[in-house]
Amino acid sequence: MRTLLLPGLLALLITACGGGATDAPPTDDPAKLAAPEMGARIRAMEDTLFAKTVFDRRGAQALLDVYKAFAKAYSTDSMAPEYLFRAAGMSKGLGQPQDAVQLYDRIIKEYPKWGRLADTYYLRAFTIDADLKEKGRAKTAYEEVIARFPDHRFAQDAKAMIQNLHYTDEELIERFRRMNDSIDAAKAKAS
């Protein structure tokens, strides 16, 4: 009896709410949405994900997939490189640095005039360095930042990163501790 009642109530509810056969069914495939609707879906997903106090790995992966789907479906939209950039950051956060580097490479190749290209080159180099631990490849990537964007703030950061490439994490920590100690000593002496 219950199995017959539930479909009947569901049909009554759909009819009462105006959902007839002529209405387009809602889609769970974001790539089938128009760009503005897909953008709205992305914003809603971001708001939900970033409002959580604990990391939602499943939600992050879903958002990553929607970012990439948008860029695929609307590659000429001005938001496509931005969503790919966010997808790269999300990939890095999900522990997928190689995917992040591939997304940065895609932005560089497909959107060579994008306004945040310097950021893209630098974060690509930083990901290769910090996450993939490929020091030789990182040096080359940092040098590319310097060559392409010599007046950008990231050029100075890239130079500093190159200087520190040969140090281990422990050596860097010790080096910065000693620098802080000498600064503190100089301040105390000046007082």
Contact map, one row per residue, 1 for C-alpha under 8 A:
11111000000000000000000000000000000000000000000000000000000000000000000000000000000000000000000000000000000000000000000000000000000000000000000000000000000000000000000000000000000000000000000
11111100000000000000000000000000000000000000000000000000000000000000000000000000000000000000000000000000000000000000000000000000000000000000000000000000000000000000000000000000000000000000000
11111110000000000000000000000000000000000000000000000000000000000000000000000000000000000000000000000000000000000000000000000000000000000000000000000000000000000000000000000000000000000000000
11111111000000000000000000000000000000000000000000000000000000000000000000000000000000000000000000000000000000000000000000000000000000000000000000000000000000000000000000000000000000000000000
11111111100000000000000000000000000000000000000000000000000000000000000000000000000000000000000000000000000000000000000000000000000000000000000000000000000000000000000000000000000000000000000
01111111110000000000000000000000000000000000000000000000000000000000000000000000000000000000000000000000000000000000000000000000000000000000000000000000000000000000000000000000000000000000000
00111111111000000000000000000000000000000000000000000000000000000000000000000000000000000000000000000000000000000000000000000000000000000000000000000000000000000000000000000000000000000000000
00011111111100000000000000000000000000000000000000000000000000000000000000000000000000000000000000000000000000000000000000000000000000000000000000000000000000000000000000000000000000000000000
00001111111110000000000000000000000000000000000000000000000000000000000000000000000000000000000000000000000000000000000000000000000000000000000000000000000000000000000000000000000000000000000
00000111111111000000000000000000000000000000000000000000000000000000000000000000000000000000000000000000000000000000000000000000000000000000000000000000000000000000000000000000000000000000000
00000011111111100000000000000000000000000000000000000000000000000000000000000000000000000000000000000000000000000000000000000000000000000000000000000000000000000000000000000000000000000000000
00000001111111110000000000000000000000000000000000000000000000000000000000000000000000000000000000000000000000000000000000000000000000000000000000000000000000000000000000000000000000000000000
00000000111111111000000000000000000000000000000000000000000000000000000000000000000000000000000000000000000000000000000000000000000000000000000000000000000000000000000000000000000000000000000
00000000011111111111000000000000000000000000000000000000000000000000000000000000000000000000000000000000000000000000000000000000000000000000000000000000000000000000000000000000000000000000000
00000000001111111111000000000000000000000000000000000000000000000000000000000000000000000000000000000000000000000000000000000000000000000000000000000000000000000000000000000000000000000000000
00000000000111111110000000000000000000000000000000000000000000000000000000000000000000000000000000000000000000000000000000000000000000000000000000000000000000000000000000000000000000000000000
00000000000011111110000000000000000000000000000000000000000000000000000000000000000000000000000000000000000000000000000000000000000000000000000000000000000000000000000000000000000000000000000
00000000000001111111000000000000000000000000000000000000000000000000000000000000000000000000000000000000000000000000000000000000000000000000000000000000000000000000000000000000000000000000000
00000000000001111111111000000000000000000000000000000000000000000000000000000000000000000000000000000000000000000000000000000000000000000000000000000000000000000000000000000000000000000000000
00000000000001100111111000000000000000000000000000000000000000000000000000000000000000000000000000000000000000000000000000000000000000000000000000000000000000000000000000000000000000000000000
00000000000000000011111100000000000000000000000000000000000000000000000000000000000000000000000000000000000000000000000000000000000000000000000000000000000000000000000000000000000000000000000
00000000000000000011111100000000000000000000000000000000000000000000000000000000000000000000000000000000000000000000000000000000000000000000000000000000000000000000000000000000000000000000000
00000000000000000011111110000000000000000000000000000000000000000000000000000000000000000000000000000000000000000000000000000000000000000000000000000000000000000000000000000000000000000000000
00000000000000000000111111000000000000000000000000000000000000000000000000000000000000000000000000000000000000000000000000000000000000000000000000000000000000000000000000000000000000000000000
00000000000000000000001111100000000000000000000000000000000000000000000000000000000000000000000000000000000000000000000000000000000000000000000000000000000000000000000000000000000000000000000
00000000000000000000000111110000000000000000000000000000000000000000000000000000000000000000000000000000000000000000000000000000000000000000000000000000000000000000000000000000000000000000000
00000000000000000000000011111101100000000000000000000000000000000000000000000000000000000000000000000000000000000000000000000000000000000000000000000000000000000000000000000000000000000000000
00000000000000000000000001111100000000000000000000000000000000000000000000000000000000000000000000000000000000000000000000000000000000000000000000000000000000000000000000000000000000000000000
00000000000000000000000000111111100000000000000000000000000000000000000000000000000000000000000000000000000000000000000000000000000000000000000000000000000000000000000000000000000000000000000
00000000000000000000000000111111100001001000000000000000000000000100110000000000000000000000000000000000000000000000000000000000000000000000000000000000000000000000000000000000000000000000000
00000000000000000000000000001111110001000000000000000000000000000100110010000000000000000000000000000000000000000000000000000000000000000000000000000000000000000000000000000000000000000000000
00000000000000000000000000101111110000000000000000000000000000000000000000000000000000000000000000000000000000000000000000000000000000000000000000000000000000000000000000000000000000000000000
00000000000000000000000000101111111011000000000000000000000000000000000000000000000000000000000000000000000000000000000000000000000000000000000000000000000000000000000000000000000000000000000
00000000000000000000000000000011111111000000000000000000000000000000000000000000000000000000000000000000000000000000000000000000000000000000000000000000000000000000000000000000000000000000000
00000000000000000000000000000000111111100000000000000000000000000000010001000000000000000000000000000000000000000000000000000000000000000000000000000000000000000000000000000000000000000000000
00000000000000000000000000000000011111110000000000000000000000000000000000000000000000000000000000000000000000000000000000000000000000000000000000000000000000000000000000000000000000000000000
00000000000000000000000000000000111111111000000000000000000000000000000000000000000000000000000000000000000000000000000000000000000000000000000000000000000000000000000000000000000000000000000
00000000000000000000000000000110111111111100000000000000000000000000010000000000000000000000000000000000000000000000000000000000000000000000000000000000000000000000000000000000000000000000000
00000000000000000000000000000000001111111110000000000000000000000000000000000000000000000000000000000000000000000000000000000000000000000000000000000000000000000000000000000000000000000000000
00000000000000000000000000000000000111111111000000000000000000000000000000000000000000000000000000000000000000000000000000000000000000000000000000000000000000000000000000000000000000000000000
00000000000000000000000000000100000011111111100000000000000000000000000000000000000000000000000000000000000000000000000000000000000000000000000000000000000000000000000000000000000000000000000
00000000000000000000000000000000000001111111110000000000000000100110000000000000000000000000000000000000000000000000000000000000000000000000000000000000000000000000000000000000000000000000000
00000000000000000000000000000000000000111111111000000000000000000000000000000000000000000000000000000000000000000000000000000000000000000000000000000000000000000000000000000000000000000000000
00000000000000000000000000000000000000011111111100000000000000000000000000000000000000000000000000000000000000000000000000000000000000000000000000000000000000000000000000000000000000000000000
00000000000000000000000000000000000000001111111110000000001000100000000000000000000000000000000000000000000000000000000000000000000000000000000000000000000000000000000000000000000000000000000
00000000000000000000000000000000000000000111111111000000000000100000000000000000000000000000000000000000000000000000000000000000000000000000000000000000000000000000000000000000000000000000000
00000000000000000000000000000000000000000011111111100000000000000000000000000000000000000000000000000000000000000000000000000000000000000000000000000000000000000000000000000000000000000000000
00000000000000000000000000000000000000000001111111110000000000000000000000000000000000000000000000000000000000000000000000000000000000000000000000000000000000000000000000000000000000000000000
00000000000000000000000000000000000000000000111111110001001100000000000000000000000000000000000000000000000000000000000000000000000000000000000000000000000000000000000000000000000000000000000
00000000000000000000000000000000000000000000011111111000000000000000000000000000000000000000000000000000000000000000000000000000000000000000000000000000000000000000000000000000000000000000000
00000000000000000000000000000000000000000000001111111000000000000000000000000000000000000000000000000000000000000000000000000000000000000000000000000000000000000000000000000000000000000000000
00000000000000000000000000000000000000000000000111111111000000000000000000000000000000000000000000000000000000000000000000000000000000000000000000000000000000000000000000000000000000000000000
00000000000000000000000000000000000000000000000001111110000000000000000000000000000000000000000000000000000000000000000000000000000000000000000000000000000000000000000000000000000000000000000
00000000000000000000000000000000000000000000000000011111000000000000000000000000000000000000000000000000000000000000000000000000000000000000000000000000000000000000000000000000000000000000000
00000000000000000000000000000000000000000000000000011111100000000000000000000000000000000000000000000000000000000000000000000000000000000000000000000000000000000000000000000000000000000000000
00000000000000000000000000000000000000000000000010010111111100000000000000000000000000000000000000000000000000000000000000000000000000000000000000000000000000000000000000000000000000000000000
00000000000000000000000000000000000000000000000000000011111110000000000000000000000000000000010000000000000000000000000000000000000000000000000000000000000000000000000000000000000000000000000
00000000000000000000000000000000000000000000000000000001111111000000000000000000000000000000000000000000000000000000000000000000000000000000000000000000000000000000000000000000000000000000000
00000000000000000000000000000000000000000000100010000001111111100000000000000000000000000000000000000000000000000000000000000000000000000000000000000000000000000000000000000000000000000000000
00000000000000000000000000000000000000000000000010000001111111110000000000000000000000000100010000000000000000000000000000000000000000000000000000000000000000000000000000000000000000000000000
00000000000000000000000000000000000000000000000000000000111111111000000000000000000000000100010000000000000000000000000000000000000000000000000000000000000000000000000000000000000000000000000
00000000000000000000000000000000000000000000000000000000011111111100000000000000000000000000000000000000000000000000000000000000000000000000000000000000000000000000000000000000000000000000000
00000000000000000000000000000000000000000100110000000000001111111110000000000000000000000000000000000000000000000000000000000000000000000000000000000000000000000000000000000000000000000000000
00000000000000000000000000000000000000000000000000000000000111111111000000000000000001100110000000000000000000000000000000000000000000000000000000000000000000000000000000000000000000000000000
00000000000000000000000000000000000000000000000000000000000011111111100000000000000000000000000000000000000000000000000000000000000000000000000000000000000000000000000000000000000000000000000
00000000000000000000000000000110000000000100000000000000000001111111110000000000000000000000000000000000000000000000000000000000000000000000000000000000000000000000000000000000000000000000000
00000000000000000000000000000000000000000100000000000000000000111111111000000000001101100000000000000000000000000000000000000000000000000000000000000000000000000000000000000000000000000000000
00000000000000000000000000000000000000000000000000000000000000011111111100000000001100100000000000000000000000000000000000000000000000000000000000000000000000000000000000000000000000000000000
00000000000000000000000000000110000000000000000000000000000000001111111110000000000000000000000000000000000000000000000000000000000000000000000000000000000000000000000000000000000000000000000
00000000000000000000000000000110001001000000000000000000000000000111111111100001001000000000000000000000000000000000000000000000000000000000000000000000000000000000000000000000000000000000000
00000000000000000000000000000000000000000000000000000000000000000011111111101011101100000000000000000000000000000000000000000000000000000000000000000000000000000000000000000000000000000000000
00000000000000000000000000000000000000000000000000000000000000000001111111100000000000000000000000000000000000000000000000000000000000000000000000000000000000000000000000000000000000000000000
00000000000000000000000000000010000000000000000000000000000000000000111111100000000000000000000000000000000000000000000000000000000000000000000000000000000000000000000000000000000000000000000
00000000000000000000000000000000001000000000000000000000000000000000011111111001000000000000000000000000000000000000000000000000000000000000000000000000000000000000000000000000000000000000000
00000000000000000000000000000000000000000000000000000000000000000000011111111001000000000000000000000000000000000000000000000000000000000000000000000000000000000000000000000000000000000000000
00000000000000000000000000000000000000000000000000000000000000000000000001111101000000000000000000000000000000000000000000000000000000000000000000000000000000000000000000000000000000000000000
00000000000000000000000000000000000000000000000000000000000000000000001001111111000000000000000000000000000000000000000000000000000000000000000000000000000000000000000000000000000000000000000
00000000000000000000000000000000000000000000000000000000000000000000000000011111110000000000000000000000000000000000000000000000000000000000000000000000000000000000000000000000000000000000000
00000000000000000000000000000000000000000000000000000000000000000000001000001111111000000000000000000000000000000000000000000000000000000000000000000000000000000000000000000000000000000000000
00000000000000000000000000000000000000000000000000000000000000000000011001111111111100000000000000000000000000000000000000000000000000000000000000000000000000000000000000000000000000000000000
00000000000000000000000000000000000000000000000000000000000000000000001000000111111110000000000000000000001000100100000000000000000000000000000000000000000000000000000000000000000000000000000
00000000000000000000000000000000000000000000000000000000000000000000000000000111111111000000000000000000000000000000000000000000000000000000000000000000000000000000000000000000000000000000000
00000000000000000000000000000000000000000000000000000000000000000011011000000011111111100000000000000000000000000000000000000000000000000000000000000000000000000000000000000000000000000000000
00000000000000000000000000000000000000000000000000000000000000000011001000000001111111110000000000000011001000000000000000000000000000000000000000000000000000000000000000000000000000000000000
00000000000000000000000000000000000000000000000000000000000000000000000000000000111111111000000000000011001000000000000100000000000000000000000000000000000000000000000000000000000000000000000
00000000000000000000000000000000000000000000000000000000000000010010000000000000011111111100000000000000000000000000000000000000000000000000000000000000000000000000000000000000000000000000000
00000000000000000000000000000000000000000000000000000000000000010011000000000000001111111110000000010010000000000000000000000000000000000000000000000000000000000000000000000000000000000000000
00000000000000000000000000000000000000000000000000000000000000000000000000000000000111111111000000111011000000000000000000000000000000000000000000000000000000000000000000000000000000000000000
00000000000000000000000000000000000000000000000000000000000000000000000000000000000011111111100000010000000000000000000000000000000000000000000000000000000000000000000000000000000000000000000
00000000000000000000000000000000000000000000000000000000000110010000000000000000000001111111110000010000000000000000000000000000000000000000000000000000000000000000000000000000000000000000000
00000000000000000000000000000000000000000000000000000000000000010000000000000000000000111111111110110000000000000000000000000000000000000000000000000000000000000000000000000000000000000000000
00000000000000000000000000000000000000000000000000000000000000000000000000000000000000011111111110110000000000000000000000000010000000000000000000000000000000000000000000000000000000000000000
00000000000000000000000000000000000000000000000000000000000000000000000000000000000000001111111100000000000000000000000000000000000000000000000000000000000000000000000000000000000000000000000
00000000000000000000000000000000000000000000000000000000100110000000000000000000000000000111111100000000000000000000000000000000000000000000000000000000000000000000000000000000000000000000000
00000000000000000000000000000000000000000000000000000000000000000000000000000000000000000011111110000000000000000000000000000000000000000000000000000000000000000000000000000000000000000000000
00000000000000000000000000000000000000000000000000000000000000000000000000000000000000000011111111110000000000000000000000000000000000000000000000000000000000000000000000000000000000000000000
00000000000000000000000000000000000000000000000000000000000000000000000000000000000000000011001111111000000000000000000000000011001100000000000000000000000000000000000000000000000000000000000
00000000000000000000000000000000000000000000000000000000000000000000000000000000000000000000000111111100000000000000000000000000000100000000000000000000000000000000000000000000000000000000000
00000000000000000000000000000000000000000000000000000000000000000000000000000000000000010011000111111110000000000000000000000000000000000000000000000000000000000000000000000000000000000000000
00000000000000000000000000000000000000000000000000000000000000000000000000000000000000111111000111111111000000000000000000010010000000000000000000000000000000000000000000000000000000000000000
00000000000000000000000000000000000000000000000000000000000000000000000000000000000000010000000011111111100000000000000000010011000000000000000000000000000000000000000000000000000000000000000
00000000000000000000000000000000000000000000000000000000000000000000000000000000000000000000000001111111110000000000000000000000000000000000000000000000000000000000000000000000000000000000000
00000000000000000000000000000000000000000000000000000000000000000000000000000000000110110000000000111111111000000000000000000000000000000000000000000000000000000000000000000000000000000000000
00000000000000000000000000000000000000000000000000000000000000000000000000000000000110010000000000011111111100000000000110110000000000000000000000000000000000000000000000000000000000000000000
00000000000000000000000000000000000000000000000000000000000000000000000000000000000000000000000000001111111110000000000000010000000000000000000000000000000000000000000000000000000000000000000
00000000000000000000000000000000000000000000000000000000000000000000000000000000000000000000000000000111111111100000000000000000000000000000000000000000000000000000000000000000000000000000000
00000000000000000000000000000000000000000000000000000000000000000000000000000000100110000000000000000011111111110000100100000000000000000000000000000000000000000000000000000000000000000000000
00000000000000000000000000000000000000000000000000000000000000000000000000000000000000000000000000000001111111110000100110000000000000000000000000000000000000000000000000000000000000000000000
00000000000000000000000000000000000000000000000000000000000000000000000000000000000000000000000000000000111111110000000000000000000000000000000000000000000000000000000000000000000000000000000
00000000000000000000000000000000000000000000000000000000000000000000000000000000000000000000000000000000011111110000000000000000000000000000000000000000000000000000000000000000000000000000000
00000000000000000000000000000000000000000000000000000000000000000000000000000000100000000000000000000000011111111100000000000000000000000000000000000000000000000000000000000000000000000000000
00000000000000000000000000000000000000000000000000000000000000000000000000000000000000000000000000000000001111111100100000000000000000000000000000000000000000000000000000000000000000000000000
00000000000000000000000000000000000000000000000000000000000000000000000000000000000000000000000000000000000000111110100000000000000000000000000000000000000000000000000000000000000000000000000
00000000000000000000000000000000000000000000000000000000000000000000000000000000100000000000000000000000000000111111100000000000000000000000000000000000000000000000000000000000000000000000000
00000000000000000000000000000000000000000000000000000000000000000000000000000000000000000000000000000000000000001111110000000000000000000000000000000000000000000000000000000000000000000000000
00000000000000000000000000000000000000000000000000000000000000000000000000000000000000000000000000000000000000000111111100000000000000000000000000000000000000000000000000000000000000000000000
00000000000000000000000000000000000000000000000000000000000000000000000000000000000000000000000000000000001100011111111110000000000000000000000000000000000000000000000000000000000000000000000
00000000000000000000000000000000000000000000000000000000000000000000000000000000000000000000000000000000000000000011111111000000000000000000000010001001010000000000000000000000000000000000000
00000000000000000000000000000000000000000000000000000000000000000000000000000000000000000000000000000000000000000001111111100000000000000000000000000000010000000000000000000000000000000000000
00000000000000000000000000000000000000000000000000000000000000000000000000000000000010000000000000000001001100000001111111110000000000000000000000000000000000000000000000000000000000000000000
00000000000000000000000000000000000000000000000000000000000000000000000000000000000000000000000000000001000100000000111111111000000000000000100110000000000000000000000000000000000000000000000
00000000000000000000000000000000000000000000000000000000000000000000000000000000000000000000000000000000000000000000011111111100000000000000110010000000010001000000000000000000000000000000000
00000000000000000000000000000000000000000000000000000000000000000000000000000000000000000000000000000001000000000000001111111110000000000000000000000000000000000000000000000000000000000000000
00000000000000000000000000000000000000000000000000000000000000000000000000000000000000000000000000011001100000000000000111111111000000000000100000000000000000000000000000000000000000000000000
00000000000000000000000000000000000000000000000000000000000000000000000000000000000000000000000000000000000000000000000011111111100000000110110000000000000000000000000000000000000000000000000
00000000000000000000000000000000000000000000000000000000000000000000000000000000000000000000000000000000000000000000000001111111111000000100010000000000000000000000000000000000000000000000000
00000000000000000000000000000000000000000000000000000000000000000000000000000000000000000001000010011000000000000000000000111111111100000000000000000000000000000000000000000000000000000000000
00000000000000000000000000000000000000000000000000000000000000000000000000000000000000000000000010001000000000000000000000011111111111101100000000000000000000000000000000000000000000000000000
00000000000000000000000000000000000000000000000000000000000000000000000000000000000000000000000000000000000000000000000000001111111111101100000000000000000000000000000000000000000000000000000
00000000000000000000000000000000000000000000000000000000000000000000000000000000000000000000000000000000000000000000000000000111111110000000000000000000000000000000000000000000000000000000000
00000000000000000000000000000000000000000000000000000000000000000000000000000000000000000000000010000000000000000000000000000111111110000000000000000000000000000000000000000000000000000000000
00000000000000000000000000000000000000000000000000000000000000000000000000000000000000000000000011000000000000000000000000000011111111000000000000000000000000000000000000000000000000000000000
00000000000000000000000000000000000000000000000000000000000000000000000000000000000000000000000000000000000000000000000000000001111111100000000000000000000000000000000000000000000000000000000
00000000000000000000000000000000000000000000000000000000000000000000000000000000000000000000000000000000000000000000000000000001100111111100000000000000000000000000000000000000000000000000000
00000000000000000000000000000000000000000000000000000000000000000000000000000000000000000000000000000000000000000000000000000001100011111110000000000000000000000000110000000000000000000000000
00000000000000000000000000000000000000000000000000000000000000000000000000000000000000000000000000000000000000000000000000000000000001111111000000000000000000000000000000000000000000000000000
00000000000000000000000000000000000000000000000000000000000000000000000000000000000000000000000000000000000000000000000000000001100001111111100000000000000000000000000000000000000000000000000
00000000000000000000000000000000000000000000000000000000000000000000000000000000000000000000000000000000000000000000000000001101100001111111110000000000000000000000000000000000000000000000000
00000000000000000000000000000000000000000000000000000000000000000000000000000000000000000000000000000000000000000000000000001000000000111111111000000000000000000100100000000000000000000000000
00000000000000000000000000000000000000000000000000000000000000000000000000000000000000000000000000000000000000000000000000000000000000011111111100000000000000000000000000000000000000000000000
00000000000000000000000000000000000000000000000000000000000000000000000000000000000000000000000000000000000000000000000011011000000000001111111110000000000000000000000000000000000000000000000
00000000000000000000000000000000000000000000000000000000000000000000000000000000000000000000000000000000000000000000000001001100000000000111111111000000000001101100000000000000000000000000000
00000000000000000000000000000000000000000000000000000000000000000000000000000000000000000000000000000000000000000000000000000000000000000011111111100000000001100000000000000000000000000000000
00000000000000000000000000000000000000000000000000000000000000000000000000000000000000000000000000000000000000000000000010000000000000000001111111110000000000000000000000000000000000000000000
00000000000000000000000000000000000000000000000000000000000000000000000000000000000000000000000000000000000000000000010011000000000000000000111111111100011001000000000000000000000000000000000
00000000000000000000000000000000000000000000000000000000000000000000000000000000000000000000000000000000000000000000000000000000000000000000011111111100011101100000000000000000000000000000000
00000000000000000000000000000000000000000000000000000000000000000000000000000000000000000000000000000000000000000000000000000000000000000000001111111100000000000000000000000000000000000000000
00000000000000000000000000000000000000000000000000000000000000000000000000000000000000000000000000000000000000000000000000000000000000000000000111111100000000000000000000000000000000000000000
00000000000000000000000000000000000000000000000000000000000000000000000000000000000000000000000000000000000000000000010000000000000000000000000011111111011000000000000000000000000000000000000
00000000000000000000000000000000000000000000000000000000000000000000000000000000000000000000000000000000000000000000000000000000000000000000000011111111001000000000000000000000000000000000000
00000000000000000000000000000000000000000000000000000000000000000000000000000000000000000000000000000000000000000000000000000000000000000000000000001111101000000000000000000000000000000000000
00000000000000000000000000000000000000000000000000000000000000000000000000000000000000000000000000000000000000000000010000000000000000000000000000001111111100000000000000000000000000000000000
00000000000000000000000000000000000000000000000000000000000000000000000000000000000000000000000000000000000000000000000000000000000000000000000000000011111110000000000000000000000000000000000
00000000000000000000000000000000000000000000000000000000000000000000000000000000000000000000000000000000000000000000011001000000000000000000000011001001111111000000000000000000000000000000000
00000000000000000000000000000000000000000000000000000000000000000000000000000000000000000000000000000000000000000000000000000000000000000000000011001111111111100000000000000000000000000000000
00000000000000000000000000000000000000000000000000000000000000000000000000000000000000000000000000000000000000000000000000000000000000000000000001000001111111110000000000000000000000000000000
00000000000000000000000000000000000000000000000000000000000000000000000000000000000000000000000000000000000000000000000000000000000000000000000000000000111111111000000000000000000000000000000
00000000000000000000000000000000000000000000000000000000000000000000000000000000000000000000000000000000000000000000000001000000000000000000011011000000011111111100000000000000000000000000000
00000000000000000000000000000000000000000000000000000000000000000000000000000000000000000000000000000000000000000000000000000000000000000000011001000000001111111110000000000000000000000000000
00000000000000000000000000000000000000000000000000000000000000000000000000000000000000000000000000000000000000000000000000000000000000000000000000000000000111111111000000000000000000000000000
00000000000000000000000000000000000000000000000000000000000000000000000000000000000000000000000000000000000000000000000000000000000000000000010000000000000011111111100000000000000000000000000
00000000000000000000000000000000000000000000000000000000000000000000000000000000000000000000000000000000000000000000000000000000000000000010010000000000000001111111100000000000000000000000000
00000000000000000000000000000000000000000000000000000000000000000000000000000000000000000000000000000000000000000000000000000000000000000000000000000000000000111111110000000000000000000000000
00000000000000000000000000000000000000000000000000000000000000000000000000000000000000000000000000000000000000000000000000000000000000000000000000000000000000011111111000010000000000000000000
00000000000000000000000000000000000000000000000000000000000000000000000000000000000000000000000000000000000000000000000000000000000000100010000000000000000000001111111100000000000000000000000
00000000000000000000000000000000000000000000000000000000000000000000000000000000000000000000000000000000000000000000000000000000000000100000000000000000000000000011111100000000000000000000000
00000000000000000000000000000000000000000000000000000000000000000000000000000000000000000000000000000000000000000000000000000000000000000000000000000000000000000001111111110000000000000000000
00000000000000000000000000000000000000000000000000000000000000000000000000000000000000000000000000000000000000000000000000000000000000000000000000000000000000000000111111110000000000000000000
00000000000000000000000000000000000000000000000000000000000000000000000000000000000000000000000000000000000000000000000000000000000000000000000000000000000000000000001111111000000000000000000
00000000000000000000000000000000000000000000000000000000000000000000000000000000000000000000000000000000000000000000000000000000000000000000000000000000000000000000001111111100000000000000000
00000000000000000000000000000000000000000000000000000000000000000000000000000000000000000000000000000000000000000000000000000000000000000000000000000000000000000000001111111110000000000000000
00000000000000000000000000000000000000000000000000000000000000000000000000000000000000000000000000000000000000000000000000000000000000000000000000000000000000000001001111111111000000000000000
00000000000000000000000000000000000000000000000000000000000000000000000000000000000000000000000000000000000000000000000000000000000000000000000000000000000000000000000011111111100000000000000
00000000000000000000000000000000000000000000000000000000000000000000000000000000000000000000000000000000000000000000000000000000000000000000000000000000000000000000000001111111110000000000000
00000000000000000000000000000000000000000000000000000000000000000000000000000000000000000000000000000000000000000000000000000000000000000000000000000000000000000000000000111111111000000000000
00000000000000000000000000000000000000000000000000000000000000000000000000000000000000000000000000000000000000000000000000000000000000000000000000000000000000000000000000011111111100000000000
00000000000000000000000000000000000000000000000000000000000000000000000000000000000000000000000000000000000000000000000000000000000000000000000000000000000000000000000000001111111110000000000
00000000000000000000000000000000000000000000000000000000000000000000000000000000000000000000000000000000000000000000000000000000000000000000000000000000000000000000000000000111111111000000000
00000000000000000000000000000000000000000000000000000000000000000000000000000000000000000000000000000000000000000000000000000000000000000000000000000000000000000000000000000011111111100000000
00000000000000000000000000000000000000000000000000000000000000000000000000000000000000000000000000000000000000000000000000000000000000000000000000000000000000000000000000000001111111110000000
00000000000000000000000000000000000000000000000000000000000000000000000000000000000000000000000000000000000000000000000000000000000000000000000000000000000000000000000000000000111111111000000
00000000000000000000000000000000000000000000000000000000000000000000000000000000000000000000000000000000000000000000000000000000000000000000000000000000000000000000000000000000011111111100000
00000000000000000000000000000000000000000000000000000000000000000000000000000000000000000000000000000000000000000000000000000000000000000000000000000000000000000000000000000000001111111110000
00000000000000000000000000000000000000000000000000000000000000000000000000000000000000000000000000000000000000000000000000000000000000000000000000000000000000000000000000000000000111111111000
00000000000000000000000000000000000000000000000000000000000000000000000000000000000000000000000000000000000000000000000000000000000000000000000000000000000000000000000000000000000011111111100
00000000000000000000000000000000000000000000000000000000000000000000000000000000000000000000000000000000000000000000000000000000000000000000000000000000000000000000000000000000000001111111110
00000000000000000000000000000000000000000000000000000000000000000000000000000000000000000000000000000000000000000000000000000000000000000000000000000000000000000000000000000000000000111111111
00000000000000000000000000000000000000000000000000000000000000000000000000000000000000000000000000000000000000000000000000000000000000000000000000000000000000000000000000000000000000011111111
00000000000000000000000000000000000000000000000000000000000000000000000000000000000000000000000000000000000000000000000000000000000000000000000000000000000000000000000000000000000000001111111
00000000000000000000000000000000000000000000000000000000000000000000000000000000000000000000000000000000000000000000000000000000000000000000000000000000000000000000000000000000000000000111111
00000000000000000000000000000000000000000000000000000000000000000000000000000000000000000000000000000000000000000000000000000000000000000000000000000000000000000000000000000000000000000011111
